[in-house]
Amino acid sequence: MAAESVKPKDKMLDEGLERGVANLTEEKIEKTIQRVITAETGARLKAYVDTCVHCGLCSDACHYFLSHDRDPRYSPVGKVKQTLWEMLKQRGKVSPEFIKQARLVASTECNLCKRCAMYCPFGIDIAYLMLVVRRICHLLGVTPLYIQETAHSHAATLNQMWVKDDEWIDTLQWQEEEAQAEIPTLRIPLEKEGADIMYSVIGPEPKFQAQLIYQAAVIMHVAGVNWTLPATPGWDNSDMAMFTGDNEIMGRLKRAHFETAARLRVKRIVMGECGHAFRSVYDVGNRWLGWRMPPVPIVHAVDFYHELLTQGRIRIARKFPQTVTIQDPCNVVRGGGLHEKARELIHRLCEGFVEMVPNREHNYCCCAGGGVINCGPPYKAQRIASNRVKAEQLFAAKARGATVVITPCHNCHHGIEDINHHYELGLEVKFLGDILYDAMEKPS
């Protein structure tokens, strides 16, 4: 079935925005904008503002612009003009209603995917500019309710899903018992000091997708990896505070993550299949803390799986029989450069493979990342409408034989599931770990 456009329904009332705006004064807005511009941005923002010539060459890079019939309001430069440029032009003298609309643009109409930066002749990072807008709105207390609730969970529990300490340990023991039915000698080692690897997951895995921990444990065991998981807060690598503009909580999360790895004296942190967490741990959170590079080396799951296969630590029993295509996650590919390793994995693991067009660093965003999906139900219809171009891309891959979409990122997984269901594409969505677990040799 060909992808068709969908008109977003009227948005539900967002209490996070309404309550925040009700508490604003123009004096507070002006003071906050000036604080962020003068104390937190510096030469980077000035260089971007002085360099941009408003040429619009970034427009064709944006899935929002393309999916909304090239409406200039959805172009990257159009979003900046509606938000940050107006704040700068008015020297912070803008209204509470303006702040509300700026937050909507920055948080629900931009995934921070950085595809536009590739098409800008000057390399202007519009994702950074949108983060500045989000930072200002956060300090003003204007944030969509659903993602703010997630940031509250980070602040209270150091994980995304309000998972209590005993629930985390219980889930690991449960998955260990499940896996021992398949491999009796398998263990999920907790608090093992001096291990080569601390494995790191995101909050939804113990909450909703515990089978991914099971699969990771089997992969580690078969490969003979010396690994561990922490029993204390610091196990969750996800970071919605990075997307709300709450840099202080983001810093707390990253410090706890690295301090946990340092306490266990591990050599590396291996991240599960998540894009935004990889971005937070490797590129944003550590820099907010003043570290040029992370104090403990970080490896994404794509890189780690590739390492295990190329070193012969895992052998393939039978290739995955269905023809697959791959969604290149923005933070793993444009941000991490792992597109070729992902393809080498697929060729080793799968019988058939077709590319989406475009692909690799030019692939379109899933429209779920950047915190957009975490803004919740009020914006779901708009999010699906804003990625019609991805539905068309998936439909074209299906027409060439693909029946499975591999998405080595949680947000991509959920975003593509939504598109898949709405446009009735009839594709199956899997993680790379799903494919590797099915294809690998295991003990009898």
Phi, psi and chi 1 to 4 in degrees:
 res  aa     phi    psi   chi1   chi2   chi3   chi4
   1 MET       -  126.6  176.9  178.6  177.3      -
   2 ALA   -67.3  146.8      -      -      -      -
   3 ALA   -68.5  135.2      -      -      -      -
   4 GLU  -120.5  157.9  -61.9  174.8   -3.8      -
   5 SER   -74.3  156.7   61.7      -      -      -
   6 VAL  -134.1  137.7   58.9      -      -      -
   7 LYS   -91.1  127.0  -67.2 -177.0  179.0  179.2
   8 PRO   -65.4  142.9   15.9  -23.1      -      -
   9 LYS   -75.9  168.1  -61.3  176.1 -177.7  178.1
  10 ASP   -58.6  137.7  -67.5  -24.2      -      -
  11 LYS   -70.6  142.8  -66.0  172.1 -174.6  172.3
  12 MET   -69.6  158.2  -62.8  163.4   52.9      -
  13 LEU   -65.9  128.3 -175.2   67.6      -      -
  14 ASP  -103.6  105.0 -167.9  -39.5      -      -
  15 GLU   -64.1  -31.3  -67.2 -176.7   17.2      -
  16 GLY   -59.8  -39.3      -      -      -      -
  17 LEU   -76.3  -46.6  -60.2 -179.1      -      -
  18 GLU   -62.9  -45.9  -58.8  -58.9  -29.9      -
  19 ARG   -67.0  -39.5  -69.3  178.7 -179.2  176.6
  20 GLY   -62.8  -46.1      -      -      -      -
  21 VAL   -64.2  -35.4  167.2      -      -      -
  22 ALA   -63.1  -22.7      -      -      -      -
  23 ASN   -95.6    4.3  -66.2  -35.9      -      -
  24 LEU   -90.5  150.4  -66.6 -177.5      -      -
  25 THR  -126.3  155.8   64.2      -      -      -
  26 GLU   -64.3  -30.6  -67.8 -170.3   -1.4      -
  27 GLU   -65.8  -43.5  179.7 -177.0    2.5      -
  28 LYS   -64.6  -40.3 -178.7  178.8 -180.0 -179.3
  29 ILE   -61.6  -50.0  -66.5  170.3      -      -
  30 GLU   -59.8  -44.1 -179.7 -176.8   -0.3      -
  31 LYS   -63.1  -42.0 -176.0  177.6  179.2 -179.9
  32 THR   -68.7  -43.6  -58.8      -      -      -
  33 ILE   -60.5  -45.4  -67.9  174.0      -      -
  34 GLN   -63.9  -37.0  -68.4  -62.6  -21.7      -
  35 ARG   -61.6  -48.8  168.2 -164.6  157.3  178.2
  36 VAL   -65.9  -44.8  172.7      -      -      -
  37 ILE   -64.4  -41.5  -61.3  -56.7      -      -
  38 THR   -86.4  -32.2   58.0      -      -      -
  39 ALA  -104.0  -18.0      -      -      -      -
  40 GLU  -121.4  -15.7  -65.7 -170.5   12.9      -
  41 THR  -101.5  -56.7   57.1      -      -      -
  42 GLY    74.5 -146.7      -      -      -      -
  43 ALA   -66.9  -28.6      -      -      -      -
  44 ARG   -62.7  -49.5 -175.5  179.3 -176.5 -176.0
  45 LEU   -63.1  -43.5  176.8   62.4      -      -
  46 LYS   -61.2  -40.2  179.3  173.3  172.2   54.0
  47 ALA   -63.7  -42.6      -      -      -      -
  48 TYR   -65.8  -45.3  -70.6  157.9      -      -
  49 VAL   -65.5  -41.1  171.3      -      -      -
  50 ASP   -73.7  -23.9  -68.9  -12.8      -      -
  51 THR   -88.3  -36.5  -57.7      -      -      -
  52 CYS   -60.7  128.6 -179.0      -      -      -
  53 VAL  -107.6   10.8  -65.4      -      -      -
  54 HIS    58.3   39.3  -56.7 -161.5      -      -
  55 CYS   -76.0  -23.6   64.8      -      -      -
  56 GLY    80.3    8.3      -      -      -      -
  57 LEU   -67.7  -15.9  -70.3  176.8      -      -
  58 CYS   -75.1  -15.6   56.8      -      -      -
  59 SER   -59.8  -48.3  -61.1      -      -      -
  60 ASP   -67.7   -7.7  -79.8  -39.4      -      -
  61 ALA   -83.3  -14.7      -      -      -      -
  62 CYS   -97.7  125.9 -177.0      -      -      -
  63 HIS   -67.8  -28.8   49.7  -74.9      -      -
  64 TYR   -64.8  -47.5  -76.0   88.3      -      -
  65 PHE   -60.8  -46.6  174.7   78.4      -      -
  66 LEU   -69.7  -37.3  -62.4  173.4      -      -
  67 SER   -76.5  -20.1  -61.6      -      -      -
  68 HIS  -104.5   37.6  -74.4  -76.9      -      -
  69 ASP    54.2   41.4  -58.5  -40.7      -      -
  70 ARG    61.8   34.1  -51.8  179.5   69.4   83.5
  71 ASP   -67.7  120.0 -174.8  -24.3      -      -
  72 PRO   -61.9  -20.7   18.6  -30.7      -      -
  73 ARG   -64.6  -25.3  -67.5  174.9  -60.8  174.6
  74 TYR   -94.6   -0.3  -70.2   95.8      -      -
  75 SER   -70.7  152.6   67.1      -      -      -
  76 PRO   -55.1  -47.2  -29.2   37.2      -      -
  77 VAL   -67.4  -31.4   68.7      -      -      -
  78 GLY   -64.1  -38.6      -      -      -      -
  79 LYS   -66.7  -39.3  -65.2  169.1 -159.2  173.3
  80 VAL   -66.2  -41.6  177.2      -      -      -
  81 LYS   -62.2  -35.2  -78.2 -173.0  173.6 -178.1
  82 GLN   -75.7  -14.2  -65.9  171.5   68.9      -
  83 THR  -124.2  -87.6   57.3      -      -      -
  84 LEU   -66.4  -39.9 -172.4   57.6      -      -
  85 TRP   -62.2  -38.4 -108.4  -73.6      -      -
  86 GLU   -67.9  -37.6 -166.6   65.4   20.3      -
  87 MET   -61.0  -43.0  -66.8  179.0 -171.2      -
  88 LEU   -69.2  -42.8  -64.1  171.5      -      -
  89 LYS   -61.7  -40.4  179.4 -179.1  175.2 -178.1
  90 GLN   -90.2    5.0  -58.4  -61.8  -27.5      -
  91 ARG    53.7   39.1  -61.5 -177.8 -179.3  -84.6
  92 GLY    86.2   -4.5      -      -      -      -
  93 LYS   -87.3   76.3  -61.0 -179.1 -170.7  -65.1
  94 VAL  -126.0  164.9  -65.2      -      -      -
  95 SER   -89.1  162.6   68.1      -      -      -
  96 PRO   -57.4  -38.7  -28.0   36.3      -      -
  97 GLU   -64.0  -36.6 -178.0   60.9   26.4      -
  98 PHE   -61.4  -43.0  173.9   88.7      -      -
  99 ILE   -61.1  -41.5  -67.3  -62.9      -      -
 100 LYS   -60.1  -47.2  175.1 -176.0  173.1 -177.7
 101 GLN   -67.5  -35.3  -64.4  -55.6  -42.5      -
 102 ALA   -64.9  -40.3      -      -      -      -
 103 ARG   -64.6  -40.5  174.1   54.1  110.2  166.6
 104 LEU   -61.4  -45.2  -75.9  169.7      -      -
 105 VAL   -62.5  -48.8  169.7      -      -      -
 106 ALA   -70.5  -31.0      -      -      -      -
 107 SER  -103.2  -21.5  -70.9      -      -      -
 108 THR  -122.3   -2.6   70.5      -      -      -
 109 GLU  -125.7   15.7  -62.9  177.1    9.3      -
 110 CYS  -150.6  127.3  176.2      -      -      -
 111 ASN   -94.6    5.3  -67.2  101.1      -      -
 112 LEU    56.7   33.2  -49.0  178.1      -      -
 113 CYS   -78.0  -17.1   76.7      -      -      -
 114 LYS    70.2   11.3  -64.5 -163.8  175.7 -171.0
 115 ARG   -64.8  -35.3 -166.9  171.4 -171.0  -95.1
 116 CYS   -63.7  -32.6   51.9      -      -      -
 117 ALA   -63.2  -28.0      -      -      -      -
 118 MET   -70.5  -25.1  -66.0  174.5   53.6      -
 119 TYR  -101.4   -9.4  -68.8   77.4      -      -
 120 CYS   -74.1  128.5  171.7      -      -      -
 121 PRO   -63.9  -16.4   20.7  -31.6      -      -
 122 PHE  -109.7    0.9  -55.1  107.1      -      -
 123 GLY    69.3   29.9      -      -      -      -
 124 ILE   -68.8  130.0  -65.9  171.7      -      -
 125 ASP   -90.8   92.6 -174.2   -6.4      -      -
 126 ILE   -70.1  -26.4  -70.3  177.0      -      -
 127 ALA   -59.1  -40.1      -      -      -      -
 128 TYR   -63.2  -41.9  167.0   75.7      -      -
 129 LEU   -63.1  -39.3  -58.6 -178.6      -      -
 130 MET   -67.8  -33.1  -69.6  -65.8  101.2      -
 131 LEU   -66.5  -34.1  -79.7  172.2      -      -
 132 VAL   -63.3  -41.6  171.9      -      -      -
 133 VAL   -62.6  -44.6  175.3      -      -      -
 134 ARG   -62.2  -38.7  -66.2 -173.0 -172.7 -171.4
 135 ARG   -61.7  -45.4  173.1   66.2  170.4  164.8
 136 ILE   -60.9  -46.5  -70.2  167.5      -      -
 137 CYS   -65.6  -36.9  -66.3      -      -      -
 138 HIS   -61.6  -46.4  160.0   72.4      -      -
 139 LEU   -64.8  -22.3  -66.8  172.3      -      -
 140 LEU   -89.1   -3.0  -70.1  169.8      -      -
 141 GLY    77.8   25.3      -      -      -      -
 142 VAL  -115.3   97.9 -179.8      -      -      -
 143 THR  -143.8  137.3  -57.6      -      -      -
 144 PRO   -51.9  140.4  -28.7   36.5      -      -
 145 LEU   -59.4  -46.7  178.6   64.8      -      -
 146 TYR   -64.1  -45.4  -80.0   81.4      -      -
 147 ILE   -73.3  -27.9 -167.2  170.6      -      -
 148 GLN   -67.6  -36.6 -175.5   57.8   57.2      -
 149 GLU   -61.4  -38.2  -75.4  -69.0  -38.1      -
 150 THR   -66.1  -40.8  -52.0      -      -      -
 151 ALA   -62.4  -35.5      -      -      -      -
 152 HIS   -62.3  -39.7  -73.2  159.0      -      -
 153 SER   -61.8  -43.2  175.6      -      -      -
 154 HIS   -57.2  -45.0  -79.7  -53.5      -      -
 155 ALA   -65.4  -38.0      -      -      -      -
 156 ALA   -84.9  -35.7      -      -      -      -
 157 THR  -122.3   -7.3   66.2      -      -      -
 158 LEU    62.3   22.1  -68.7 -178.3      -      -
 159 ASN  -143.5  165.5   71.7   75.1      -      -
 160 GLN   -77.8  -23.4 -177.9 -177.4  -16.5      -
 161 MET  -118.8   22.0  -56.9  -59.4  -61.5      -
 162 TRP    57.1   33.7  -61.7   95.3      -      -
 163 VAL   -76.8  122.6  176.7      -      -      -
 164 LYS   -76.1  159.2  -62.7  177.3 -178.2  177.5
 165 ASP   -57.6  -44.1  -67.5   -5.7      -      -
 166 ASP   -71.2  -29.4   58.6  -22.6      -      -
 167 GLU   -66.1  -39.4  -68.3  173.8  -20.7      -
 168 TRP   -60.3  -49.7  163.7 -115.8      -      -
 169 ILE   -66.0  -41.4  -63.6  170.4      -      -
 170 ASP   -59.7  -40.5  -75.0  -11.6      -      -
 171 THR   -64.4  -41.9  -60.1      -      -      -
 172 LEU   -64.4  -42.1  -63.0 -178.8      -      -
 173 GLN   -65.8  -38.0  -68.4  177.0  -23.6      -
 174 TRP   -62.4  -45.8  163.3   42.7      -      -
 175 GLN   -69.6  -31.8  -70.3  -52.7  -59.6      -
 176 GLU   -63.3  -45.1  180.0 -178.4   81.1      -
 177 GLU   -63.2  -40.4  -68.8  170.5    3.1      -
 178 GLU   -61.7  -44.9  -68.6  -75.4  -46.0      -
 179 ALA   -69.3  -29.5      -      -      -      -
 180 GLN   -68.8  -19.9  -76.2  174.0  -12.5      -
 181 ALA   -66.6  -24.7      -      -      -      -
 182 GLU   -95.4  -43.4 -178.5  178.0    8.5      -
 183 ILE  -131.4   96.9  -55.5  175.8      -      -
 184 PRO   -57.2  -28.7  -25.7   34.9      -      -
 185 THR   -88.4    0.9   57.2      -      -      -
 186 LEU   -70.9  139.3 -178.7  145.6      -      -
 187 ARG  -131.9  149.3  -64.3  -62.6  -53.9  -87.2
 188 ILE  -104.5   99.0  -65.0 -179.3      -      -
 189 PRO   -74.9  125.5   23.5  -28.9      -      -
 190 LEU  -103.4  138.2  -67.5 -178.8      -      -
 191 GLU    55.8   40.0  -65.8  -69.3  -51.7      -
 192 LYS   -88.4  108.7 -178.1  179.5 -179.8 -178.9
 193 GLU   -74.7  141.5  -67.9 -170.1   13.8      -
 194 GLY    80.9   10.4      -      -      -      -
 195 ALA   -66.8  156.9      -      -      -      -
 196 ASP   -67.7  -34.2  -67.7  -25.3      -      -
 197 ILE  -135.5  135.2  -75.9  167.2      -      -
 198 MET  -102.0  117.7 -177.9 -179.3   92.6      -
 199 TYR   -83.3  141.1 -172.6   59.8      -      -
 200 SER  -132.7  130.9  176.3      -      -      -
 201 VAL  -124.7  176.4  -55.4      -      -      -
 202 ILE  -105.0  158.3   69.6  170.3      -      -
 203 GLY   -50.8  -41.0      -      -      -      -
 204 PRO   -61.6  -18.9  -27.8   36.4      -      -
 205 GLU   -66.7  -55.1  -69.3 -166.3   25.4      -
 206 PRO   -67.9  -22.8   22.8  -33.6      -      -
 207 LYS   -80.7  -46.0 -163.4   76.7  170.8 -179.3
 208 PHE  -128.4  -20.8  -56.2  116.9      -      -
 209 GLN  -130.1   51.9  -63.7  171.0  -62.6      -
 210 ALA   -62.7  -21.7      -      -      -      -
 211 GLN   -62.6  -23.7   81.7  -80.2    0.1      -
 212 LEU   -69.1  -33.1  -62.1  177.6      -      -
 213 ILE   -69.0  -40.1  -61.8  174.3      -      -
 214 TYR   -56.0  -51.3  174.4  116.9      -      -
 215 GLN   -61.7  -42.9  -69.3  174.7    0.0      -
 216 ALA   -61.7  -40.1      -      -      -      -
 217 ALA   -63.7  -40.2      -      -      -      -
 218 VAL   -65.2  -44.0  171.3      -      -      -
 219 ILE   -60.5  -46.4  -69.0  168.1      -      -
 220 MET   -61.4  -43.7  -64.2  -72.6 -170.5      -
 221 HIS   -65.3  -48.9  178.7   85.8      -      -
 222 VAL   -63.2  -36.7  172.3      -      -      -
 223 ALA   -79.1   -7.1      -      -      -      -
 224 GLY    69.4   34.9      -      -      -      -
 225 VAL   -81.0  135.9  176.3      -      -      -
 226 ASN   -86.4   99.3  179.2   14.2      -      -
 227 TRP  -135.7  171.0   71.3  -63.1      -      -
 228 THR  -156.3  164.2 -169.8      -      -      -
 229 LEU  -126.4  140.9  -80.9  163.6      -      -
 230 PRO   -75.7  150.2   26.0  -31.6      -      -
 231 ALA   -95.7   -2.8      -      -      -      -
 232 THR  -112.3  164.4   60.6      -      -      -
 233 PRO   -52.7  143.3  -28.6   36.1      -      -
 234 GLY   120.7   -4.6      -      -      -      -
 235 TRP   -79.2  -25.9   54.7  -95.2      -      -
 236 ASP   -87.0  124.9 -177.7    3.6      -      -
 237 ASN   -99.5    1.4   57.4   38.9      -      -
 238 SER   -73.4  165.5   63.1      -      -      -
 239 ASP  -161.8   84.2 -170.9   -6.3      -      -
 240 MET   -78.0  -19.7  -73.1  -57.6  111.6      -
 241 ALA   -63.0  -32.3      -      -      -      -
 242 MET   -58.9  -32.6  173.1  176.1   67.0      -
 243 PHE   -91.7  -16.7  -68.0  139.4      -      -
 244 THR   -85.3  -19.3   64.8      -      -      -
 245 GLY    99.0    7.0      -      -      -      -
 246 ASP   -87.8   78.6 -168.2  -17.5      -      -
 247 ASN   -65.9  -27.0  -64.3  -14.6      -      -
 248 GLU   -66.7  -46.5  -70.8   76.6   15.7      -
 249 ILE   -66.5  -39.1  -65.5  -61.4      -      -
 250 MET   -55.6  -44.6  173.7 -177.5   70.0      -
 251 GLY   -63.1  -40.0      -      -      -      -
 252 ARG   -61.2  -43.1  -83.4 -175.1   56.8 -155.3
 253 LEU   -62.6  -45.9  -66.7  172.2      -      -
 254 LYS   -69.8  -39.1  -63.5  -46.9  107.6  180.0
 255 ARG   -61.7  -43.7 -174.0  177.6  -65.6  -80.6
 256 ALA   -62.5  -39.2      -      -      -      -
 257 HIS   -63.3  -49.0 -166.5   64.0      -      -
 258 PHE   -71.7  -36.0  -73.8  120.5      -      -
 259 GLU   -66.2  -33.9  -74.4  179.3  -12.3      -
 260 THR   -63.8  -45.2  -60.7      -      -      -
 261 ALA   -63.5  -39.0      -      -      -      -
 262 ALA   -68.1  -39.1      -      -      -      -
 263 ARG   -62.1  -37.4  175.8  178.2   61.3   77.9
 264 LEU   -82.3   -6.9  -67.5  173.1      -      -
 265 ARG    56.3   43.0  -62.4 -174.3  -66.6  108.8
 266 VAL   -84.0  159.9  -61.4      -      -      -
 267 LYS   -85.8  -32.9  -63.7 -178.6  176.0   65.7
 268 ARG  -145.9  157.8  -66.1 -170.8  -63.0  171.8
 269 ILE  -107.2  125.6  -62.3  171.9      -      -
 270 VAL  -103.0  121.3  170.5      -      -      -
 271 MET   -87.0  142.5  -47.0  -81.7  -70.9      -
 272 GLY   -68.5 -174.4      -      -      -      -
 273 GLU   -79.7   79.9  -68.6 -177.3   57.1      -
 274 CYS  -141.1  135.5 -176.0      -      -      -
 275 GLY   -86.4  -50.0      -      -      -      -
 276 HIS   -66.2  -35.1   93.9  -90.8      -      -
 277 ALA   -64.5  -40.9      -      -      -      -
 278 PHE   -60.0  -43.3 -175.8   62.7      -      -
 279 ARG   -62.9  -42.4  178.9  179.1 -174.1  172.8
 280 SER   -66.9  -45.1  172.4      -      -      -
 281 VAL   -74.5  -36.1  173.7      -      -      -
 282 TYR   -93.6  -26.4 -176.2   73.5      -      -
 283 ASP  -132.1  -26.1 -175.0   51.5      -      -
 284 VAL  -112.9  -56.2 -179.6      -      -      -
 285 GLY   -61.7  -42.5      -      -      -      -
 286 ASN   -64.4  -33.3   58.1  -66.1      -      -
 287 ARG   -72.9  -35.3  -63.4 -178.1 -167.5  -80.7
 288 TRP   -61.6  -33.6  174.7 -100.8      -      -
 289 LEU   -79.6   -4.6  -68.6  169.7      -      -
 290 GLY    91.6   12.0      -      -      -      -
 291 TRP   -98.0  123.4  -59.9  -31.0      -      -
 292 ARG   -64.3  -41.2 -178.2  176.6  179.6 -178.3
 293 MET  -129.5  154.2  -66.4  -62.8  -70.0      -
 294 PRO   -58.9  143.2  -22.9   32.8      -      -
 295 PRO   -70.8  -19.3   24.1  -32.8      -      -
 296 VAL  -122.9  129.9  179.5      -      -      -
 297 PRO   -55.9  140.6  -24.9   34.3      -      -
 298 ILE  -112.5  134.7  -55.7  -65.1      -      -
 299 VAL  -129.9  127.2  179.9      -      -      -
 300 HIS   -79.0  156.0 -172.1  -90.0      -      -
 301 ALA   -54.9  -38.7      -      -      -      -
 302 VAL   -58.5  -46.2  169.4      -      -      -
 303 ASP   -64.3  -40.8 -148.4   -7.7      -      -
 304 PHE   -68.0  -46.3 -176.8   61.5      -      -
 305 TYR   -59.3  -41.8  -63.1  156.7      -      -
 306 HIS   -60.6  -42.2 -175.3  -88.0      -      -
 307 GLU   -61.9  -45.1  177.7 -176.5  -55.7      -
 308 LEU   -63.3  -40.1  -64.8 -179.5      -      -
 309 LEU   -73.4  -44.3  -78.3  172.6      -      -
 310 THR   -68.6  -28.0   53.9      -      -      -
 311 GLN   -84.5   -2.7  -69.6  178.8   -3.5      -
 312 GLY    74.9   17.7      -      -      -      -
 313 ARG   -80.4  -17.7  -61.2  175.7   72.1  175.6
 314 ILE  -129.5  135.3  -76.3 -177.1      -      -
 315 ARG  -114.7  150.9  -59.4  175.3   65.5 -179.6
 316 ILE   -95.2  125.0  -56.4  -54.6      -      -
 317 ALA   -83.4  -42.6      -      -      -      -
 318 ARG  -156.5  136.7   59.1 -164.3  175.4  -79.0
 319 LYS   -72.3  149.6  -74.2 -167.9  171.7 -174.4
 320 PHE   -62.0  125.6 -174.0   72.0      -      -
 321 PRO   -78.8  -22.9   27.2  -33.8      -      -
 322 GLN   -83.2  155.4  -64.4  169.8 -103.6      -
 323 THR   -79.9  131.4  -61.2      -      -      -
 324 VAL  -118.9  160.3  -54.1      -      -      -
 325 THR  -128.1  169.7 -172.9      -      -      -
 326 ILE  -129.0  136.4 -175.3  169.1      -      -
 327 GLN   -89.1  119.4  162.8   64.7    9.8      -
 328 ASP   -82.7  106.7  -67.8  -73.3      -      -
 329 PRO   -66.1  138.1  -18.4   32.0      -      -
 330 CYS   -55.2  -47.4  -57.2      -      -      -
 331 ASN   -79.3  -18.9  -65.1  -50.2      -      -
 332 VAL   -90.2  -32.7  177.0      -      -      -
 333 VAL  -100.8  -66.0  170.1      -      -      -
 334 ARG   -62.0  -35.8  -90.3 -169.0  -67.9  -81.9
 335 GLY   -90.1  -22.8      -      -      -      -
 336 GLY  -121.9  -11.6      -      -      -      -
 337 GLY    67.9   29.0      -      -      -      -
 338 LEU   -99.7   19.0  -63.9  177.7      -      -
 339 HIS   -64.6  -41.0   43.3  -76.5      -      -
 340 GLU   -73.0  -37.6  -64.7  -54.6  -26.5      -
 341 LYS   -64.5  -37.6  -74.6 -173.0  175.7 -179.7
 342 ALA   -61.6  -40.6      -      -      -      -
 343 ARG   -71.2  -36.7  -78.7  158.0  176.3   77.7
 344 GLU   -61.9  -39.0  -71.7  175.2   24.9      -
 345 LEU   -61.6  -46.7  -80.2  170.1      -      -
 346 ILE   -61.8  -41.9  -71.0  171.3      -      -
 347 HIS   -65.1  -32.1  -72.8  -58.5      -      -
 348 ARG   -74.4  -30.6  -74.3  173.2  177.1  -97.8
 349 LEU  -100.4  -23.1  -64.9  172.0      -      -
 350 CYS  -122.1  148.0  -57.4      -      -      -
 351 GLU   -71.2  -41.9  -69.2  -76.3    0.1      -
 352 GLY  -133.6  146.3      -      -      -      -
 353 PHE  -147.1  131.7  172.7   57.1      -      -
 354 VAL  -126.1  144.6  -62.6      -      -      -
 355 GLU   -84.6  145.5  -72.1  -80.0   13.0      -
 356 MET   -73.8  157.4  -69.7 -167.5 -150.1      -
 357 VAL  -127.4  120.4  179.9      -      -      -
 358 PRO   -74.2  175.1   29.3  -35.3      -      -
 359 ASN  -145.6 -176.5   53.6   62.8      -      -
 360 ARG    55.4 -133.7  -64.8  173.1  169.1   82.3
 361 GLU   -69.0   -9.8   67.9  -90.5   29.4      -
 362 HIS   -94.9   -1.5  -62.8  -77.2      -      -
 363 ASN   -64.9  151.9 -152.4  -19.5      -      -
 364 TYR   -77.9  147.3  -65.0  117.5      -      -
 365 CYS   -63.8  154.2  175.3      -      -      -
 366 CYS   -75.0  -11.5   67.3      -      -      -
 367 CYS    71.5   11.7 -155.2      -      -      -
 368 ALA  -108.9  -22.9      -      -      -      -
 369 GLY   -75.2 -176.9      -      -      -      -
 370 GLY    71.2   13.8      -      -      -      -
 371 GLY    86.0   -1.4      -      -      -      -
 372 VAL   -65.9  -46.4  174.1      -      -      -
 373 ILE   -64.4  -29.0 -164.4  171.5      -      -
 374 ASN   -76.1   -7.4  -56.7   89.0      -      -
 375 CYS   -75.9   -9.9  -70.2      -      -      -
 376 GLY    90.7 -171.2      -      -      -      -
 377 PRO   -55.3  -33.2  -26.4   35.1      -      -
 378 PRO   -57.7  -20.9  -24.9   35.3      -      -
 379 TYR  -118.3    8.2  -49.1  100.2      -      -
 380 LYS   -64.6  -46.8 -177.9  175.7 -179.7  178.3
 381 ALA   -62.3  -40.5      -      -      -      -
 382 GLN   -64.5  -40.1  175.4 -173.8   -9.8      -
 383 ARG   -62.8  -43.4  176.0  168.2   54.5   81.3
 384 ILE   -66.7  -40.9  -67.7  172.0      -      -
 385 ALA   -64.0  -31.2      -      -      -      -
 386 SER   -81.0    1.9  -62.1      -      -      -
 387 ASN  -131.4   37.4 -143.4    4.1      -      -
 388 ARG   -56.6  -34.0 -173.8 -175.9   69.7 -152.7
 389 VAL   -65.5  -32.3   67.0      -      -      -
 390 LYS   -70.8  -38.9  172.5   57.8   71.6  176.7
 391 ALA   -60.6  -41.9      -      -      -      -
 392 GLU   -64.3  -38.6  -66.9  167.6   -9.4      -
 393 GLN   -65.6  -42.5 -168.4 -174.3   30.6      -
 394 LEU   -66.6  -39.6  -73.1  166.3      -      -
 395 PHE   -62.6  -38.8 -178.6   76.8      -      -
 396 ALA   -65.5  -38.9      -      -      -      -
 397 ALA   -66.0  -38.1      -      -      -      -
 398 LYS   -64.1  -40.3 -179.5 -177.3  178.5 -178.4
 399 ALA   -61.9  -23.0      -      -      -      -
 400 ARG   -96.6    9.4  -66.3  168.3   52.4 -136.8
 401 GLY   115.9   -9.5      -      -      -      -
 402 ALA   -69.6  135.3      -      -      -      -
 403 THR  -119.3  -11.6   59.3      -      -      -
 404 VAL  -131.6  137.9  172.7      -      -      -
 405 VAL  -108.5  120.8 -174.1      -      -      -
 406 ILE   -90.8  128.4  -65.1  176.2      -      -
 407 THR  -131.7   98.0   64.3      -      -      -
 408 PRO   -79.2   50.5   27.4  -31.3      -      -
 409 CYS  -164.1  134.3  169.5      -      -      -
 410 HIS   -62.8  -46.0  -80.8  -90.9      -      -
 411 ASN   -63.9  -41.4  -81.3  -25.7      -      -
 412 CYS   -59.5  -41.4  -71.6      -      -      -
 413 HIS   -57.2  -50.7 -162.3   94.7      -      -
 414 HIS   -73.0  -38.6  -63.4  -56.1      -      -
 415 GLY   -63.5  -42.4      -      -      -      -
 416 ILE   -73.5  -32.6  -71.6 -180.0      -      -
 417 GLU   -58.4  -44.3  -77.9  -79.2   17.2      -
 418 ASP   -61.8  -45.4  -73.3  -20.2      -      -
 419 ILE   -64.9  -42.6  -64.0  166.5      -      -
 420 ASN   -58.4  -44.9 -173.9   36.4      -      -
 421 HIS   -71.6  -45.0  -68.3  155.3      -      -
 422 HIS   -65.2  -45.2  178.8   83.4      -      -
 423 TYR   -89.1    4.3  -66.2   99.6      -      -
 424 GLU    52.8   51.1  -60.5  178.9   -6.8      -
 425 LEU   -80.0  -23.6  -62.1  176.1      -      -
 426 GLY    70.5   29.0      -      -      -      -
 427 LEU   -98.8  157.9  -66.1  164.3      -      -
 428 GLU  -102.7  139.3 -168.3  174.8   -0.1      -
 429 VAL  -113.3  126.3 -173.0      -      -      -
 430 LYS  -135.7  156.5  -72.9 -176.5  174.0  -70.9
 431 PHE   -84.6  161.9  -69.6   99.3      -      -
 432 LEU   -62.2  -37.3  -98.3  173.8      -      -
 433 GLY   -60.9  -34.6      -      -      -      -
 434 ASP   -59.3  -45.8  -65.9  -32.6      -      -
 435 ILE   -68.1  -45.6  -53.8  -66.8      -      -
 436 LEU   -61.5  -43.8  178.0   57.5      -      -
 437 TYR   -60.6  -42.5  171.1   80.1      -      -
 438 ASP   -69.0  -34.6  -74.2  -17.0      -      -
 439 ALA   -89.2  -22.8      -      -      -      -
 440 MET   -75.6  156.5   65.5 -170.4  -72.6      -
 441 GLU   -73.7  138.5  -77.1 -173.5   -0.7      -
 442 LYS  -127.7  159.1  -55.8 -177.2 -172.9   75.3
 443 PRO   -59.8  146.7  -21.5   31.8      -      -
 444 SER   -62.9      -  -61.4      -      -      -
